[in-house]
Amino acid sequence: SAQLSQIQFYLQRRNRHLAKQEDAVIIAIHLLGKLLGFSSERAWHRFVEGNLFTDGQFIERSRYNRRCRALRFAIKWIRHELAKRGQHHAYAVVDSMPIELCHAARMYRVKRFQGIADIGLCASKKQWYYGFKFHLQVTDQGLPMGYVVTEASCHDRTAAETVMTQIPHPFNLGDKGFISSELQKKLYEEYQIAFWTPSRKNQKHRPSASWEKWLKQKRKVIETVFSVLVDQYRITDIRANSISGFEVALDGILLVYSLVTLGLVER
């Protein structure tokens, strides 16, 4: 409620005085569903009506979904404000993960997000998939900061600048997929961002083995974050069929994970 009061002007809608639940209640219900790991909005709405609002005073499912999509700007803004706390952490790590939208056998005939998603290669699993690629920046304490969702074929270097400049952190670490002297130079000269990556075996000038080992160890935090987002918050199981629905679900997951990371909510 304290956060929403700062952007109340941007949330004005017609017949707002007739709403059964306030915006803060809708956002809280949405976040609670992500906290409990619900990927189906239909199942979550049925759970809310049967356990939290047994008097029948909760809004119907279609209106609830529309309210959530209308409040996606507020959810995104609150998450962004919380993410700014990560600028005081020691360093940040950047990486990407695949969000598969269908089984590999259906990738050439699927119609979901057709024209937006495409086919790309997951380097870690060495297999092709249809869907999106989720690029994320987290701090050394696992707090999500900047992120961007691209088509699966997008290279990590292409989205790196967008991810790291949303909430700039002076020190960033990446893997070999981000190796680019031009990118490192641009980030440092234009944004004062230092970006370090491991070296390839065929590079002429390579850092010490101890530096490579330290860098690899510090990057493990983002692998842990991805694992938690997939296993506990089911970020790869979002069932939305529209961009707005996908966006509000993704931002809800990142916001509730940020709240847990900062100790503001207990899981």
Secondary structure, DSSP 8 states (H G I E B T S, - for coil): -TTGGGSGGGG--TTGGG-SS-HHHHHHHHHHHHHTT---HHHHHHHHHHHT-TTS-S--HHHHHHHHHHTHHHHHHHHHHHHGGGGGSS-EEEEEEEEE-S-GGGTTT--TTBTTBEEEEETTTTEEEEEEEEEEEEETT--EEEEEEEETT--HHHHHHHHHHHS--SEEE--GGG--HHHHHHHHHHH--EEE----TT-SS---HHHHHHHHHHTHHHHHHHHHHHHTS-GGG----SHHHHHHHHHHHHHHHHHHHTTSS--
